[in-house]
Amino acid sequence: MSDPIVFTGLTLEQANATALYQASHGAAVRVTPDGNGTFTVAVTHPATATGAGESNGSAAGVDGDVRPSQQQIAWGKKVSADFKSRVIAICSGLGCDPSFLMAAMAFETGATFSPTLQNPRSGATGLIQFLPSTANSLGTSIAALLQMTAVAQLDIVQKYLAPFKGRMRSLSDLYMAILFPAAVGRPDSFVLFAAPTIAYEQNRGLDVNHDGQVTKGEAASKVQARLDEGLAIANRG
């Protein structure tokens, strides 16, 4: 067996989802309480011939290896093999679950994974809905993003997420890196947007209980629904 991968600071819902996903892929999983209302999930995968933790996006061709093309992730059936392999490689480097990133992109694109999907109001574009200012800060532009293939645009997704390496252990933290970076590592009760503000009006669809506030947990619940949908047999692959 390889050394365990440890996910800490998870809510019970996040811990259960992580444990269920990892166990479905043959891993040994142990969920333990942290003692402060959160949980830790320790995941141990069978050792492979390439060595624990090694993942370069290529198939080694050794019996027992799990190749990117064979690994099942959320929404894997809805994207190309190249796209899937690139997501797995990116997430291996960032220390996050590829299904979490797939769920976030599915939410942002309405499960189309289109690099040209654009919000007519904000100009947000592509796989994680890059704002024009964000695109510029990454050395590109909306016009350039619109010309990219989905696989090519994943390089920009990787560049955007790189500062959060090792901090996106939960679905909610990965999605916060996209939606509201200041909330990464904060509790699910953390308020992102509150009425009356323009930001709240732009995101009021995330206000699950309609109390005039959008919390981190409420926002993540929408992405959790996409994760659950993506892990269904019809979409997982």
Buried (B, 14 or more C-beta within 10 A) or exposed (E): EBEBBEBBBBBEBBBBBBBEBBEEBEBEBEBEEEEEEBBBBBBBBEEBEBEBEEBEBEEBEEEEEBBBEEBBBBBBBBBEEBBBBBBBBBBBBBBBBBBBBBBBBBBBBEBBBBBBBBEEEEBBBBBBBBBBEBBEEBEBBBEBBBEBEBBEBBBBBBBBBEEBEEBBBBBBBBBBBBBBEEBBBBBBEBBBBBEEEEEBEEBEEBBEEEEEBBBBBBBBBBBBEBBBBBBEEEBBB
